[in-house]
Amino acid sequence: MLYDTDIVAWASEQARLLRAGRFGALDLEHLADAVRETGLGRECFPENNPWTVERSLDAGFWPELVRAGRGIDRGKAA
């Protein structure tokens, strides 16, 4: 697995997948750990905020369009 052999390449790949809206292809286990380890979990997702890292990475959290793997149309408002 790329995460175990080249963390920089892994991070670049995860960023590319996120930007492309390919959420089903993300390495969610390692991605959640990486976010938590950087401390961003507390800064971006305070304890009293219902939008937690774990919840936002759960496929059931996102609209059907995203779960279907079609990404997000960034040109339209939600």
C-alpha positions in Angstrom: 0.0 0.0 0.0 1.3 3.4 -1.0 0.6 4.8 2.5 3.2 2.4 4.0 5.9 3.0 1.3 5.6 6.7 0.3 3.5 8.9 2.5 4.1 12.0 0.3 2.8 10.2 -2.8 -0.1 8.8 -0.8 -1.1 12.3 0.5 -0.9 13.7 -3.1 -3.1 10.9 -4.3 -5.6 11.4 -1.5 -5.7 15.2 -2.3 -6.3 14.4 -6.0 -9.1 12.0 -5.2 -10.8 14.5 -2.9 -10.6 17.3 -5.5 -12.0 15.0 -8.1 -14.9 14.0 -5.8 -13.9 10.3 -6.0 -14.8 9.7 -2.3 -15.2 5.9 -2.8 -11.6 5.6 -3.8 -10.2 7.3 -0.7 -8.1 5.5 1.9 -10.5 6.5 4.6 -8.9 4.7 7.5 -5.5 6.2 7.0 -6.9 9.6 5.9 -8.9 9.9 9.1 -5.8 9.0 11.1 -3.7 11.5 9.2 -6.2 14.3 9.9 -6.4 13.4 13.5 -2.6 13.3 13.9 -2.2 16.7 12.4 -4.4 18.2 15.1 -6.8 19.5 12.4 -9.6 17.4 13.9 -9.8 19.6 16.9 -9.4 22.9 15.1 -11.8 22.1 12.2 -14.2 19.9 14.1 -14.5 21.1 17.7 -16.2 18.7 20.1 -19.4 20.6 20.2 -19.7 20.7 16.4 -21.9 18.0 14.9 -19.7 17.8 11.8 -17.0 15.4 13.1 -14.2 14.0 11.0 -15.7 10.5 11.3 -19.1 11.6 10.3 -17.9 13.6 7.3 -15.9 10.6 6.1 -18.9 8.3 6.4 -20.5 7.7 2.9 -24.0 7.9 4.5 -23.3 11.5 5.5 -23.1 12.7 1.9 -26.0 13.3 -0.6 -27.0 10.4 -2.9 -25.2 12.1 -5.8 -21.8 11.8 -4.1 -22.5 8.3 -2.7 -23.3 7.2 -6.3 -19.7 8.3 -7.3 -20.7 11.1 -9.5 -19.0 13.8 -7.5 -20.2 17.2 -6.7 -21.3 19.8 -9.3 -19.3 22.7 -7.9 -21.1 25.1 -10.3 -24.5 24.7 -8.5 -25.5 25.7 -5.0 -26.7 23.0 -2.7 
